[in-house]
Amino acid sequence: MTRLTVVGACVAMLSAGTCLAQGQTDQQIQSIVDAAIRPTLQSQGVAGMAVAITVDGKPHYFNYGVASKESAQAVTENTLFEIGSVSKTFTATLGGYANATGKLSLNDKASSVLPALHGSAFDNISVLQLGTYTAGGLPLQFPDEADHADKMLGYFKQWKPVYPAGTHRQYSNPSIGLFGYLAAHNLGMPFDEAMEKTLLPKLGLKHTFLRVPQDQMSIYAQGYDKNDKPVRVDPGALASEAYGVKTSAADMIRFVQANLKPASLEKPLQQAIATTHTGYYTVGDMTQGLGWERYSYPISLEKLLGGNSTPMAMQAHKVQWLNPPQPEPESVLINKTGSTGGFGTYVAFVPAKNIGIVILANKNYPIPERVKAAHQILSALAE
């Protein structure tokens, strides 16, 4: 049985300062994860789940159930899951990379990046405001009639803000989707190509896709909706940018490790990750990064649930800008949720403690259940 190596004397738990016992065995960690995940699988009717934890740079994998009820194929750390809005953290990193390499300025107005938007509301909306959902009330989803690649620019040209730019957070796929579109535009290639030929290889991610290749379809999990009907994502306008990534627990925890300790990456990518961790404004207990969302650490379960609540996702909130933007403090928890019709994801990590967790499921089960399970696991590891 291998032993879990711990940096220094301890890893602080999520809601207190006690230490992770040195020499905790994989079997003990398995028991901790099982205690949180198995009841969730049963109560939520999740067919399959892949959980990955990183402590001191070492990944640990815990797989449950099946990738497909029809084939009964078991979940592994290489099973591909749709990660929904966790895709936004990849989009944000690409935008940060474009910024770090001098291809894009976050302060540029959107219409100066994309002349097709001249004469629209985007003459007064910055790239950063798009990436942080403060363009002025762009909706959660495109209207059905505009949810096509050949119609989305027409939608943006005629769209009228609900609020002055920069005053309100309205969580929005079109908003960060356009951010990613502009970043790729200034990198001189389509978004999918920019991701697949630039960002993903630089991160060392070999099993992360926007469109799953035919030779990888056998490990692409089948998603299930709330009625347990088979479903996979149906891409619309700016799908790749906002919710289109498919990845495995092994690749996703590698991405988390890159966010925890980016020093081994090339300098522009280090700068990109720092940009995504920067705090731009606050709404309640949550500080908005670029793609990622962060909280002062330690944090209570109640505050973490509040920041990941339905009102936070569905309603507009006045923002308090941080001027200047706040670099990542010494002690924060950074997280992001993601969902598609048949999948549910949660990712959280604490850079100061070099610990993180990835939860991938082939059912869109309630976000609070994901947050509670992650909190329980990270807390129990520290007892």
N, C-alpha and C positions, 0 to 999 in steps of 0.2 A: 504494500500500500504506500503510495507516495504521500509526502507531507506537503502541506500548504505553507510556503515560505511567506513571511510577513515582513514588510519593510520596518526596520527599527523594532520597537516593542509592540506596536499595536496599530490597528486601523480603527479610527473613531467610528462609532455607529451613527446611524442617521439622526437619532433624536437625543443622543447622550454622548458622553465622552469616554465610555468604558472601552477596554481593549479587547481586540481579537486574540484569543488564546493562541500562543505560538505552538506550532506543531499540530494544529487541527487537521484531522485526516480527511481525505476525500469522502470517506464514508460518512463522517459527521456533517460535512457540507451537504452531501446528498440528502441527509435527513432533514436539514434545515430547508433546503429547496423543496423537497417533497411535501413538507408540512404546509408550505404556502401554496404550492401549485396544484397538488392533487385535489384538494377540496374545490378549487376554482374550476378545474377541468370537469368535475362532477356537477357542481351547482350551475355552471354556465353551459354545459353540454358542448364543450370544445373537443373536437375530434383529435387534434394534434397540436403540440406546442414544443418549441425549441427555446431553451433558456441558456444563456451564456453569462458567465461572471468573469471579471478580470480582477485579480488582486496582485499587486506588485508585478504587473506585466505578464502574469501567467493566466491563460484562459482555462476555464472549466466549463464543460458542456453537460447539460441535463436534458434529455429528450423524452417526450411523452406521446403516447398515442400514435395515430396514423396520419400520414400526409394525404391519404385519400381513403375514404370509407369503401369506395368501390374496389380498389386494388388491395387494400389492407397493407399497403407499403408503410413501413415504420418511419417515423420522423428521425432524421439525423441532423448533426450540425451542418451538413451540406445541403439540406432540403431548402429549396427556394420558396420564400414567402413574399407576398406583396406587403410593403411597409407603409403604404399610404403617405400621410403627411410627414413622416420621418424623412421622406424624399426631400423635403424642403431644406434639411440640413446639408444635403449634398449640393443642392442648388445654391445655397448661401455660400458654401465653401468655394464653388466655382466662381461666384461673383467676387468673393474675397480674393481669389487668385487673380482674376482679371484686374482688380484694383491694385494688388501687390506688384503686378508686372507692368503697370502703367497703361494698360489697355482701356481702363474704365475708371472714372471717378464717381464715387458714391454721391457726391454733391451735384453731379450733372443733372440737368433737367431731362426728363425722359424723351422729350421731343427733340432735344439736341443730339441724343444718341440715335434716335430713329426718326429721320425727317418725315416719314409718313404720318407721324403724329402731330406735326406742326398745325397750329390753329385749333387745337383741342385743349381740353383741361390739362393735358400733360405738358403744356408749356410751363406750368407752374407746379409740377409735381416732380420731386427728385427721385433718383434711382434708390437712395436709401429709404425714402418714404414708401416706395413700392415694396422693398424688401422687409419692411417692418410694419406693414399693414396700415399705414397712416396716410394713404393717398387721398382720403376724404370719403370713405364709405363704399369702396368697391365690395360687391357682395361675396358671400362664401363661395358660390358657384356661378359660372356663366349661366345666363338664361338659356333655355333649351335651344332657342332659335339662333343663338350665337356660339353654341358649344361645338364649333367646328373650326379646323385650322384655317380654312379660307374665309371665315366670317369674323374671326375674333378681332382683327384690326379695325374692321368697320364698327364693331361694338365699342371699342375703346375710343374711336374718333367721335362718336356721338354721346358717350357717357358724360353725365353731369354729376359733379360731386354733391354729396349730401352735407358734408362738413368742410370747412377750410382745411386745406392740406396741412398735415402735421398736428392736428388737434385731437383726433380720435383714433383709437385702435379698433379696426373692424377686420377680424381674421378672415382671410380671403385667398382662395386659390388663384383667381385672376391677377391679384396684386403681386404676389411673389412669383407667379408664373411669368408675368411680364418682366419682372426683375431678372429672372433667369434667361429669358429670351434676349433681353438687352445685353446681358453679360456675354452670351454666346455670339451675338451680332458683332460686338467689339473685339472678340477673339478671332473673328473672321471665319466662323464655321457654324453650321446648325448645332442646336443644343445637344442633341444625342451624340453627335460626333465629338463635340467638345468634352462631354463626359467620358465617352468610351475611349478616346484617344489621348486625352490630357489628364483629367482629374483621377479617374479610377486607376489607371496604371501607376500614377505617381503615389497613390495611396497603397499600392500593392494589392488591390482588390480584383481578384480574378474570377469571382463567381457572383458578380453584381451586374445587373442588366437593366436596361430600359425596355428592351424587347427580348424575351427569352429565346435564345437560339434553338433551332430544332433539336440539336444534339443534347440540349439540357432540359428538354420538356419532361423527360422521365423523372426528374427530381423536382419539378415544379409542383408544389402542393396544390391540392384542390381546395378552394375556399368554400365556405358554407354560410348562407345568410341566416337571419334570425329565425327562419322557418326550416332551417337545415337543408335548404335546397342548394345544389351546387352552383357556384357563381365565381367568375373571375372578373377583374376590372375591365370596364368598357371605356377605352381611352377617348377623351374629348379634347377640346382646345387646351393647349399648354399642359397636357397630362404629364408628360415626362418631367417638366419643371416643377409641378406642384404635388404629384402623388404617384408617379409612375415607376419608381424603383422596385425591383425584385431582388432580394438578396438572401443570404444564409446567415445563421447564427455565427458561423465561423468568420465570415467576412464582416458582419456588423460589429462583432466585438473587436475585430482588428481596427475598424474605423473608430470605435470608442477609444481604443488604446492610442491611436494617432492623436485624438483630441486630448487625452490625458497627458501624453508625453510626446509632443511633436518635434523634439530637438533633432531626431534622426532624419527628418524630412528636409527637402531642399528649402532654402530660406524663403522664397515666395509663398510656399505652402504653409510654412510656419506662420508667416504673417497673415495668410488667409484665415487660418484657424483662430488666431488671436482676434481677427476682425469679427468672426462669428461669435466669439465669446464676450466681446465688448458689450457693455450695457448702454443702450441708447435712450431708454425712458423707462419709467415705472408705471405699473397699474396695480394698485394694491401691493401685495407682497411679491409680485412677480416683476422681474426686470427683463425687458425684451432685448435679446441679442439679435443676431442676424441668423434666422432659422431656429437656433436654439433659444430656450427660455431658461432663466436662471433665478436662483433664490439664495438668500443668505443661509449659511450652514453653520450649525445644525438647524434643521427645519422640522416642525411638527407635521404629523400626517394631515391634520386639519388644514394647514396652510397649503400643503402640497396638493391636496384635493381641490382646494379653492382655486388655485392657479390653473388646474386642469379641468375645470368644471364646464358644464354646458353653457351657462351664461357667458363665461370667458370666450368661448368659441363662437357663440351665436349673437351676442349683443355688442353694440358699440360702447367703448369706454374712453373717457377723457384721459389723456396721457400727461405725465410730468417728465419733460425732456431733461436729460442729464447733460449739462453744458459745462465743460466739454464731455463727450462720451467717456464712460467709465471703463477703464481696462479691467480685466478679470481680477477681482479681489483675491486675497489669499485663501479665503474659505467660502466656497459656493457649492451648491448642487445645481447641475445643469441637466435639463431633461427635454424630451419631446415625445408626444403621442402621435400615433398614425393609424388610420383606418381606411379600408375600402369596404365594398359591400360584403366581402367574405373573409376579411382578415383584420386582425387587431394587433398593434405593436406598442410597446413602451420601452424607452431607453432612458437611463439615468446614470450620471457619474459624478464623482467628487474629485476634482483634480488634485487638491491638496493631500488627499488620502490615497490617490492612485487606485481607486476602486470604481467599478461600474457594472451595470447589469443591462442585459438585452432580453426582452420577452417577445417572442414571435408566435402568433397563433393563427390557425386557419379558420377563425370565426371572429366576426366583429362583435365581441362581447363588451360589456360596459367598461369605460375607461376607469372609473373608480376602483373596479376590481383589479385592474392591472397595477394601478398605483399602490393599492393596499398590499398586494403580493410582493411588489418590489421593496416597499418599505419594511415589510415583515422580514424578508430575507436579509436585507442589509443590516437591519437592527439585530437579528439573531446571530449573524456572523460576528458581531462585536461583543457578544456576551462573554 
